[in-house]
Amino acid sequence: MKKITLYFTGLLISCGFSAQAVNFPVNSNAPLNGIPTEAAPTPELPAANVISLFSNAYTNVPVDTWQTEWSVGIHTETQIAGNSTKRYSDLSFAGIETIANQININNMLYLHMDIWTPNMTTFRVKLVDFAPNAIFGGGDDTEHELIFNPTLNGWNSLNIDLANFTGLQNRNNIAQLIISGLPAGEGIVFIDNIYFHNVVSSTPQEPTVAAPTPTRLAENVISLFSNTYNNVPVDTWQTSWSAGVVSNFAVEGNDIKKYESLNFVGIETVANQIDASEMLFFHMDIWTPNMTTFRVKLVDFGADAAFGGGNDTEHELTFTPNQSGWVSLEIPMADFVGLTGREHIAQIILSGTPVGQGIVFVDNVYFHKEGVVVPVEPTVAAPTPTRPAQNVISMFSNAYTNVPVDTWQTSWSVGTVSDVQIEGNDTKKYDNLNFVGIETVNNQINATGMTHFHTDIWSSDFTQFRVKLVDFGANAAFGGGDDVEHEIVIDNPARNQWVSLDIPLSSFTGLTSRAHIAQLIYVGQPAGNTTVYIDNVYFYNQGGPSNVPLVAAPNPTLPQANVISMFSGVYNNVPVDTWQTPWSQGILTDVTVAGNAVKRYTNLNFVGVETIASQINATSMTHFHVDVWTPNMTTVRIKLVDFGANGAFQGGDDVEHELTFTPTQAGWNSYDIPLSQFTGLINRAHIAQLIFSGTPAGSGTLFVDNVYFHN
């Protein structure tokens, strides 16, 4: 269902927020190439007060899709510090739908979501209600969009009063959540903890939980104040010239500095000046109930180590903290551009607004450098796929049965493949990767029933990753004149963690046909100098069960000597006069599923299959077998007819019997039926007819394979 929405820049609408964000200056470098290094805050509201769409903290309601086909952007599943997180890149707008299970939020008061972005200057949130008729465009839809200006390179916890969605006149049938923002088509945003809740609380005046415990290695840290590290000497946490009051505070056994009535406060290390010349970041955790701006100044006294000696340097940065939650300031030392000397740090000055009324709690004040050992290979396996097998065509995954792949490294590839195991899970490792070709030329993939391509990737050093799909066209030959292809580019993918790419096939705009996928090409940057691990390579249908089988029926394993086969690629088949008699009501088409010949019946009421010219003697057989697959039939009937000793229809000795089955839809049903259940079939020496029928009459679709008798 398509929702077309035009976006306009509008007024900033004031909403209720809770914390976890920091506004880095424009020249700030995003941590780890625009990737959060810490997970979003863990929600603490009682589950009984929450309707959650996405959070590890709660049981989530069903969501149809996290990226509708009309979205403009790329959605991937990723892990941030072990926490499942949604990542949208190249974002203009993305639709999230709950049409199949619309949400009643009449008893809810707030919409919450945590977002982290390295580059989005505006972020929009739209809610759409499909109203009592529960359909899009039914005449009673209502919607409203709110606009936010997120702080960059830190978690923003949006706690949005539903009353601010003034155009959302109904809240019984929430069917769409639409996110968008600027820069259009270039936005990158990480999202976690999306839920509605009805918990009302006044703004707390002091923290009830401790600041996050630092995890950086002690040898990479110069700490002034933290329970985690050995702290260097500090002369004072409140100079005599400060305008504010300091006191010692504790939360959950953790020591904290509390500043009240704050205009500005000086912290000095004049007696033991700090050499931060090798440090790359200055860190502090702050919590404030009321400060709208927060400033941090570093002062270096220069080589003479004296204040006002002529070589002092300093620089001040300004932040806009969210209130009533811990905010982790992770500030690159390069942002203190005026601090040209860093070997004699003697003062840290904190200030902000409201002047003289500020309250701020401070913890974990330290300098650090990037010295943590970066892993060069994954230590945990890629996430195990959970999509139903019937919706998947898998090339490589331990979770599914994989289709044949000719090679995972063509002769023209530039890179080396090896098979490795990560936590017992089979994984492909590409070293020295420039580009690598993966081919299914001998067993080309029909992905016409698929909506997405998925692959999990891990690298400690790539800066760009590309995925190309190539279809050889109807002639199934390379360079045959009808080849089509398209390449997707992922810039700055997250490093040192598994990145799950879920790419809509509609994004492969040049791939105008998908019935003969013969090549998958991976490209890494820096060219020839990157190592990439690959797992769970598959196509899938996100919308649910396909109308066609994506995998072949199971191959029979009985010996040929025990079988009389009418139709199977595994056995020698006996002659069959016709698979669709003139008196049938249905249409027969011979099709191929994963390289396997299959009979397809559409518009089926009933169909006759006849062996009159070569009637089958099944007296020594004990079972009749058939594999069937249907997207819509609720009953399938199978009738066997024996023409008797005279071998003629209605010769007076005809016998028959019909059995009825309830098939599982969108999956292969293997019926291995004892012939004794065909109780009316008292003779079996002249089997001349097999009749398939079922409901819905005249509109059934049935795929048939492996039709045989056996003993």
C-alpha positions in Angstrom: 0.0 0.0 0.0 1.6 3.2 -1.1 1.5 6.4 0.8 2.7 9.4 -1.2 3.8 12.3 0.9 5.3 15.7 0.0 7.7 17.1 2.6 8.1 20.8 3.3 10.4 22.6 5.8 8.2 23.9 8.6 8.3 25.4 12.0 10.0 23.5 14.7 7.3 22.1 17.0 8.2 22.0 20.6 7.9 18.5 22.2 8.8 16.8 25.4 12.3 15.3 25.3 14.4 13.2 27.6 18.2 13.1 27.3 21.1 11.3 25.8 22.3 13.8 23.1 25.0 16.3 22.5 25.3 19.0 19.9 28.8 18.8 18.4 30.1 22.0 16.7 30.0 22.1 12.9 33.7 21.1 12.5 33.4 18.1 14.7 34.6 14.7 13.5 31.9 12.1 13.8 33.0 9.2 16.0 34.2 6.1 14.0 33.2 7.6 10.6 29.6 8.4 11.7 28.8 5.3 13.7 27.7 5.3 17.3 30.1 3.5 19.6 27.6 3.1 22.4 24.1 1.6 22.3 21.1 3.8 22.9 19.9 4.1 26.5 18.0 1.0 27.8 14.4 1.9 28.4 13.2 1.5 32.0 9.4 2.0 31.7 7.2 -0.9 32.8 6.2 -3.1 29.9 2.6 -2.8 31.0 2.7 0.9 30.0 4.4 0.4 26.6 3.4 -0.6 23.1 6.8 -1.3 21.5 7.6 -1.6 17.8 11.3 -2.1 18.2 13.3 -2.5 21.3 15.4 -5.2 23.0 13.8 -4.2 26.3 10.2 -5.1 25.4 8.1 -7.6 23.4 7.5 -5.9 20.1 4.2 -5.8 18.2 4.2 -7.1 14.6 5.6 -4.6 12.0 4.8 -5.4 8.3 8.0 -3.7 7.0 10.7 -1.3 8.1 11.1 -0.1 4.6 8.1 0.1 2.2 8.7 -0.3 -1.5 8.0 3.4 -1.9 10.7 4.5 0.5 13.7 6.4 -0.7 16.6 5.2 1.4 18.4 2.0 2.4 17.5 0.1 5.6 19.9 -2.2 7.3 19.9 -4.1 10.5 23.0 -3.5 12.6 24.4 -4.1 16.1 25.7 -1.3 18.3 27.5 -2.6 21.4 25.5 -5.8 21.1 22.2 -4.0 20.8 19.9 -4.4 17.7 19.6 -1.1 15.9 18.0 0.1 12.7 20.2 2.0 10.3 18.9 4.2 7.4 21.3 5.6 4.9 20.9 7.7 1.7 17.6 8.7 3.4 15.1 10.9 1.9 12.1 9.3 3.5 11.2 5.8 4.8 7.8 4.2 5.5 7.3 1.8 8.4 4.0 0.0 8.2 1.7 -1.9 10.6 -1.2 -2.2 8.2 -1.8 -5.9 8.9 -1.8 -5.2 12.7 -2.8 -1.6 13.1 -2.0 -0.1 16.5 -4.5 1.4 18.9 -2.7 4.1 20.9 -5.8 5.7 22.4 -4.4 5.0 25.9 -0.9 6.2 25.1 0.5 9.6 25.8 3.9 9.7 24.2 5.8 8.3 21.2 9.4 7.6 22.1 12.4 6.9 19.8 16.2 7.1 20.2 18.0 8.5 17.2 21.7 9.0 16.4 22.9 10.8 13.2 26.2 12.1 12.0 24.7 14.5 9.4 21.0 15.1 9.6 20.1 18.8 10.3 16.4 18.1 10.5 14.5 14.9 11.4 10.8 14.5 10.8 8.4 12.0 12.3 4.9 11.5 10.8 2.1 9.2 12.2 -0.7 8.1 9.9 -4.0 6.6 11.1 -6.1 4.7 8.6 -9.3 5.2 10.8 -12.2 2.7 11.3 -12.2 1.4 7.7 -8.5 0.5 8.3 -7.6 1.2 4.6 -5.4 3.8 3.0 -7.3 6.5 1.1 -10.6 5.4 2.6 -11.7 9.0 3.2 -11.1 9.0 7.0 -7.3 8.8 7.2 -5.6 11.4 9.5 -1.9 12.2 9.9 0.5 14.8 11.4 4.2 15.4 11.0 6.6 16.9 13.6 10.1 18.4 12.8 13.1 18.2 15.1 16.7 19.5 14.9 18.8 16.6 16.3 22.1 17.1 17.9 24.8 15.3 15.9 27.0 12.4 16.9 25.1 11.5 20.1 21.9 9.7 21.0 18.8 11.9 21.0 16.0 10.5 23.1 12.8 11.8 21.6 9.9 11.6 24.0 7.1 13.2 22.0 3.8 14.2 23.4 1.1 12.7 21.2 -1.0 15.8 21.8 1.5 17.6 19.5 0.3 15.5 16.6 -2.7 17.8 16.3 -3.8 16.5 12.8 -3.9 13.0 14.1 -7.6 13.1 15.0 -7.9 9.3 15.3 -5.5 7.0 17.1 -7.2 3.6 16.9 -5.6 2.4 13.6 -2.0 3.6 13.4 -0.8 2.0 10.2 2.3 4.1 9.2 5.3 5.8 10.8 7.2 7.9 8.3 10.7 9.3 8.9 12.4 11.8 6.8 14.8 14.7 7.0 17.6 16.8 5.6 19.9 16.5 3.7 17.4 14.7 1.4 18.8 11.5 -0.1 22.0 11.7 2.0 20.7 11.3 5.6 22.2 8.7 7.9 20.3 7.8 11.0 20.5 5.0 13.6 17.2 4.3 15.4 16.4 2.2 18.5 13.6 1.9 21.1 10.6 2.9 19.2 7.5 2.7 21.4 4.4 4.4 22.6 3.9 4.8 26.4 1.6 6.4 28.9 3.9 7.2 31.8 3.7 10.8 33.0 6.5 12.1 35.1 7.7 15.6 36.2 11.2 16.6 35.2 13.6 15.0 37.8 16.1 17.4 39.4 18.9 14.9 40.0 20.0 11.6 38.4 18.8 8.3 39.8 21.2 6.2 37.8 24.9 6.5 37.5 26.7 7.7 34.4 27.8 5.0 32.0 30.9 3.2 33.2 33.9 3.9 31.0 35.4 1.0 29.1 38.5 2.4 27.6 41.8 0.9 28.5 43.5 2.6 31.5 46.8 3.0 29.6 45.0 5.2 27.0 43.5 7.5 29.6 44.5 10.5 31.7 41.7 10.7 34.2 40.8 13.7 36.4 37.7 12.3 38.0 36.3 8.8 37.6 35.7 5.7 39.8 37.0 3.6 37.0 40.5 5.0 36.8 43.4 6.2 39.0 43.0 10.0 38.9 45.8 12.5 38.5 46.0 15.3 41.1 43.5 18.2 40.8 44.2 21.4 42.8 40.6 22.3 43.1 37.2 21.6 41.6 36.0 25.1 42.4 38.5 28.0 42.2 38.0 31.1 44.4 37.0 33.1 41.3 34.2 30.7 40.4 30.5 31.7 40.4 28.8 28.5 41.5 28.8 26.0 44.3 30.3 22.5 44.1 29.4 19.5 46.3 30.1 15.8 46.3 27.2 13.6 45.3 26.7 9.8 44.8 24.4 7.8 42.7 24.3 4.0 42.9 27.6 4.2 44.8 29.3 6.2 42.1 31.0 9.5 43.0 29.8 12.6 41.2 30.5 16.3 41.3 27.4 18.5 41.6 27.4 22.2 40.6 24.5 24.5 41.6 23.8 28.2 41.0 26.3 27.9 38.2 27.5 30.8 36.1 31.0 29.5 35.6 33.4 27.3 37.6 37.1 26.8 37.3 38.8 23.4 37.8 42.6 23.7 38.1 45.7 21.5 37.7 48.2 24.3 38.0 50.4 22.4 40.4 50.4 19.2 38.2 49.7 20.4 34.7 48.5 17.8 32.3 50.4 16.8 29.1 47.6 15.9 26.7 49.7 16.2 23.6 49.1 12.5 22.7 45.5 12.5 23.6 42.8 12.6 20.9 39.6 13.2 22.9 38.3 15.0 26.0 35.4 13.2 27.7 32.9 14.1 30.4 29.5 12.9 31.4 27.0 15.6 32.4 23.4 15.5 33.7 21.3 18.7 34.0 17.7 19.4 34.8 17.7 23.0 33.5 20.7 24.1 31.5 20.0 25.1 27.9 23.6 25.7 26.9 26.8 24.1 28.4 30.3 25.4 27.6 33.6 23.7 28.1 36.9 25.6 28.0 40.4 24.2 28.1 43.4 26.4 29.0 47.1 25.6 28.5 49.6 27.8 30.3 52.4 27.2 27.8 56.0 26.2 28.2 56.5 28.7 31.1 53.6 26.9 32.9 52.5 30.3 34.3 49.1 32.0 33.8 49.5 35.2 31.7 53.1 34.4 30.8 52.4 35.3 27.1 52.1 31.8 25.7 48.8 30.7 27.2 46.3 29.2 24.7 42.7 28.3 25.2 39.5 27.4 23.4 35.8 27.1 24.4 33.1 24.9 22.9 29.4 25.3 23.3 26.8 22.4 23.6 23.1 22.2 23.8 22.4 19.3 26.2 19.1 17.5 26.5 17.8 17.7 30.0 17.3 15.1 32.7 19.5 12.3 31.3 23.2 11.6 31.1 24.9 13.1 28.1 28.3 11.8 27.2 30.5 14.5 25.7 33.1 12.8 23.5 35.0 15.8 22.1 37.8 15.6 19.6 40.8 17.6 20.8 41.1 18.9 17.3 37.8 20.8 17.9 39.7 23.0 20.4 41.3 24.8 17.5 42.6 27.7 19.6 44.4 25.3 22.0 47.6 25.3 20.1 49.5 24.0 23.1 48.4 20.9 25.0 51.4 20.0 27.1 50.5 22.2 30.1 46.7 21.9 30.6 46.1 23.9 33.8 42.4 24.8 33.7 39.0 23.4 32.7 36.2 26.0 32.9 32.6 25.0 32.8 29.8 27.5 32.2 26.4 27.9 30.6 22.8 29.2 30.8 20.6 30.1 32.6 23.4 32.3 34.1 23.7 31.8 37.9 20.9 29.2 38.0 22.5 26.2 36.3 22.5 22.8 37.9 24.8 20.2 36.4 26.2 16.8 37.7 29.6 15.8 36.3 31.3 12.4 36.1 34.1 10.6 34.2 36.3 13.6 33.3 39.3 12.4 31.3 41.4 12.7 28.2 42.0 9.6 26.1 43.7 8.4 22.9 42.7 5.8 20.4 44.8 2.9 21.6 42.2 0.2 22.0 43.1 -2.9 20.0 40.8 -3.1 17.0 39.7 -6.6 16.1 40.8 -7.7 12.6 38.3 -10.6 12.4 34.8 -11.2 13.8 34.6 -13.0 17.1 30.8 -13.6 16.9 28.9 -15.1 14.1 26.6 -13.1 11.8 23.0 -12.9 13.1 21.0 -16.0 12.3 18.3 -15.3 9.7 14.7 -15.8 10.9 12.8 -15.3 7.7 10.6 -18.3 6.7 12.4 -20.6 4.3 9.5 -20.5 1.8 10.2 -16.8 1.3 13.9 -17.2 0.7 16.2 -18.1 -2.2 19.5 -18.7 -0.3 22.9 -18.8 -2.0 24.9 -19.1 1.3 23.6 -19.6 4.8 23.6 -22.3 7.4 20.0 -21.3 8.1 18.6 -22.4 4.8 19.0 -25.0 2.0 21.3 -23.2 -0.6 20.8 -23.2 -4.3 23.8 -24.3 -6.4 26.5 -21.7 -6.9 29.1 -22.3 -9.6 31.9 -20.4 -7.9 32.5 -17.9 -5.1 35.5 -16.5 -6.9 35.6 -16.3 -10.7 38.9 -16.4 -12.5 38.6 -12.7 -13.3 38.3 -11.7 -9.6 40.9 -9.6 -7.9 40.8 -11.0 -4.3 41.1 -14.3 -2.6 38.3 -16.3 -1.0 38.6 -18.8 1.8 36.1 -20.7 3.9 36.3 -20.0 7.6 34.1 -20.7 10.6 33.0 -18.1 13.1 31.5 -19.6 16.3 30.9 -22.8 14.2 29.1 -20.8 11.5 30.3 -21.2 7.9 31.5 -17.8 6.6 33.3 -16.6 3.4 36.4 -14.5 3.9 37.8 -12.3 1.1 41.3 -11.0 1.5 43.0 -8.3 -0.6 39.6 -7.5 -2.1 39.3 -5.3 -5.0 36.3 -7.1 -6.6 35.1 -10.6 -6.7 32.6 -12.4 -9.0 30.2 -15.0 -7.7 28.4 -16.9 -10.4 25.2 -19.0 -10.8 25.5 -19.3 -14.6 24.7 -23.0 -14.7 21.7 -22.6 -12.3 20.5 -19.0 -12.9 18.3 -17.6 -10.1 14.7 -16.5 -10.8 14.2 -13.6 -8.3 11.0 -12.3 -9.9 9.1 -13.2 -6.8 11.6 -11.6 -4.4 11.5 -8.1 -3.0 15.0 -7.8 -1.3 18.6 -8.9 -1.5 20.3 -9.7 1.9 23.9 -10.1 2.8 25.8 -9.8 6.1 29.2 -8.2 5.9 32.1 -7.6 8.4 35.3 -5.7 8.0 37.8 -3.9 10.1 39.1 -1.7 7.3 36.7 -1.0 4.4 35.6 2.5 3.6 33.1 1.5 0.9 31.3 -1.6 -0.2 29.4 -2.3 -3.4 27.0 -4.9 -4.4 26.2 -5.6 -8.1 23.6 -8.0 -9.5 23.8 -9.1 -13.1 20.9 -10.8 -15.1 21.8 -12.6 -18.3 18.3 -12.2 -19.8 16.1 -14.7 -21.5 18.9 -16.2 -23.6 20.7 -16.9 -20.4 24.0 -16.0 -22.0 26.6 -13.4 -21.0 26.8 -10.7 -23.7 23.8 -12.0 -25.5 22.3 -8.5 -25.9 19.7 -8.6 -23.2 22.0 -8.5 -20.1 21.1 -6.0 -17.4 22.8 -5.0 -14.2 22.9 -2.5 -11.3 25.3 -1.7 -8.5 24.5 -0.3 -5.1 27.2 1.7 -3.2 27.4 1.7 0.6 29.7 4.4 1.8 31.4 4.2 5.2 29.7 1.0 6.4 30.1 0.3 10.1 33.4 -1.4 10.9 34.3 -4.1 13.4 30.7 -5.4 13.6 28.3 -7.3 11.4 26.3 -5.1 9.1 23.1 -6.6 7.7 22.3 -5.2 4.3 18.7 -5.6 3.3 18.5 -3.9 -0.1 15.1 -3.6 -1.9 15.5 -5.1 -5.4 13.6 -2.0 -6.6 16.8 0.0 -5.6 18.6 -2.0 -8.4 16.9 0.3 -10.9 19.1 -0.9 -13.9 18.2 -4.6 -13.1 15.1 -4.5 -15.3 14.7 -8.3 -15.4 15.4 -10.7 -12.5 14.6 -14.1 -14.0 18.1 -15.1 -14.8 20.4 -13.8 -12.1 23.8 -15.1 -13.0 26.4 -12.9 -11.3 26.8 -11.3 -7.9 29.8 -9.0 -7.7 31.2 -7.5 -4.4 33.6 -4.6 -4.5 35.6 -3.2 -1.6 37.5 -0.1 -0.9 40.4 0.6 -0.4 40.9 -1.4 -3.5 43.0 -4.5 -3.1 43.7 -3.7 0.6 40.6 -4.7 2.4 39.4 -7.9 4.1 35.6 -8.6 4.2 33.7 -11.5 5.8 30.4 -12.5 4.2 27.5 -14.6 5.4 23.8 -15.1 4.8 23.6 -14.3 1.1 20.0 -14.6 0.0 17.0 -13.1 -1.8 13.7 -12.9 0.0 10.1 -11.8 -0.3 9.4 -9.3 2.5 5.7 -9.1 1.7 5.0 -12.6 2.8 4.6 -15.9 1.0 5.3 -15.7 -2.8 2.7 -16.8 -5.4 5.4 -19.2 -6.8 7.7 -21.7 -5.1 11.2 -20.4 -4.6 12.8 -23.7 -3.9 12.3 -27.1 -5.6 10.3 -29.9 -4.1 12.4 -32.4 -2.1 14.2 -34.9 -4.2 12.9 -38.5 -3.8 15.4 -41.0 -2.4 13.7 -44.3 -3.0 15.4 -46.8 -5.4 14.2 -46.7 -9.0 13.4 -50.5 -8.7 10.7 -49.7 -6.1 9.0 -46.9 -8.1 6.6 -46.4 -10.9 7.1 -42.7 -11.8 4.7 -40.6 -13.8 6.6 -37.3 -13.4 9.9 -36.7 -11.6 13.3 -35.5 -12.5 14.8 -38.2 -10.4 13.3 -41.3 -12.1 12.6 -42.7 -15.5 8.9 -41.8 -16.1 6.3 -44.1 -17.7 4.3 -42.7 -20.6 1.5 -40.3 -19.8 -1.1 -39.5 -22.5 -1.8 -36.0 -21.2 -1.4 -33.8 -18.1 -4.5 -31.9 -19.0 -7.5 -33.7 -20.6 -9.9 -31.7 -22.9 -12.6 -31.9 -20.2 -10.3 -30.3 -17.6 -11.2 -26.9 -16.1 -7.8 -25.3 -15.5 -4.7 -24.2 -17.3 -1.5 -26.3 -17.5 1.9 -24.7 -17.8 5.3 -26.4 -17.7 7.6 -24.3 -15.5 11.0 -24.6 -13.8 11.6 -24.1 -10.1 15.2 -23.8 -9.0 16.2 -25.7 -12.2 13.6 -28.5 -11.6 10.7 -29.2 -14.0 7.3 -28.7 -12.4 3.7 -28.8 -13.6 1.7 -25.6 -12.8 -2.1 -25.5 -12.8 -3.9 -22.1 -12.6 -7.6 -21.2 -12.6 -8.0 -24.8 -11.3 -11.4 -26.4 -10.7 -10.3 -29.9 -11.7 -7.8 -31.4 -14.1 -7.5 -34.9 -15.5 -4.2 -36.7 -16.1 -4.5 -39.8 -18.2 -2.5 -43.0 -18.9 -5.2 -44.8 -21.0 -2.8 -45.8 -23.7 -0.3 -47.3 -21.2 -2.4 -48.1 -18.1 -0.4 -48.5 -14.8 -0.4 -51.8 -12.9 0.0 -50.7 -9.3 -0.9 -54.0 -7.7 2.5 -54.4 -6.3 2.7 -50.8 -5.0 1.8 -49.8 -1.5 1.8 -46.0 -1.8 1.0 -43.1 -4.1 3.3 -40.0 -3.8 2.9 -36.4 -5.0 4.5 -33.1 -4.0 2.2 -30.1 -4.2 2.7 -26.3 -3.6 -0.2 -23.8 -3.6 -0.4 -20.1 -2.6 -4.2 -20.1 -2.2 -5.9 -23.5 -2.2 -7.6 -24.5 1.1 -8.4 -28.0 0.0 -6.7 -30.3 -2.5 -8.4 -33.5 -3.8 -6.7 -36.5 -5.4 -8.7 -39.1 -7.2 -7.3 -42.4 -8.8 -9.4 -44.2 -11.4 -8.9 -47.8 -12.6 -10.6 -48.8 -15.8 -10.8 -52.5 -14.9 -9.8 -55.6 -16.8 -11.4 -54.4 -20.1 -9.2 -51.3 -20.0 -12.1 -49.1 -21.1 -13.8 -46.1 -19.5 -17.3 -47.0 -18.2 -16.8 -50.6 -19.3 -18.7 -51.7 -16.2 -15.7 -52.6 -14.0 -14.3 -49.1 -13.4 -13.4 -48.3 -9.8 -12.2 -45.0 -8.2 -11.6 -43.2 -4.9 -10.9 -39.6 -4.0 -9.1 -38.3 -0.9 -9.2 -34.7 0.4 -6.3 -32.8 2.0 -5.8 -29.4 3.6 -2.4 -28.2 2.3 -0.1 -25.8 4.0 0.1 -22.8 1.7 3.3 -21.3 0.3 5.3 -24.4 1.0 5.8 -27.9 -0.4 3.4 -30.6 0.8 4.7 -34.1 0.4 1.8 -36.5 0.3 2.9 -40.1 0.7 -0.5 -41.9 0.7 -1.0 -45.6 1.5 -3.0 -47.0 -1.4 -5.1 -48.8 1.2 -6.7 -45.4 2.0 -8.2 -45.3 -1.5 -10.8 -47.8 -0.2 -13.0 -47.6 -3.3 -10.1 -48.5 -5.6 -10.6 -52.2 -5.3 -8.6 -52.9 -8.5 -5.2 -51.4 -9.2 -4.0 -53.2 -12.4 -5.3 -50.6 -14.9 -4.8 -47.1 -13.4 -5.9 -44.8 -16.2 -6.7 -41.5 -14.6 -5.4 -39.2 -11.9 -7.6 -36.2 -11.1 -6.6 -33.1 -9.1 -9.2 -30.7 -7.9 -9.9 -28.4 -4.9 -11.1 -25.1 -3.6 -11.4 -22.2 -4.3 -13.1 -23.8 -7.4 -12.0 -22.2 -10.6 -9.3 -20.0 -9.1 -6.9 -22.4 -7.5 -3.1 -22.4 -8.3 -1.3 -25.7 -7.8 2.3 -26.7 -8.6 2.9 -30.5 -8.9 6.1 -32.6 -8.8 7.3 -36.1 -8.1 4.2 -38.0 -9.0 4.8 -41.8 -8.5 3.7 -45.1 -7.0 6.1 -47.0 -4.8 6.4 -50.0 -2.5 
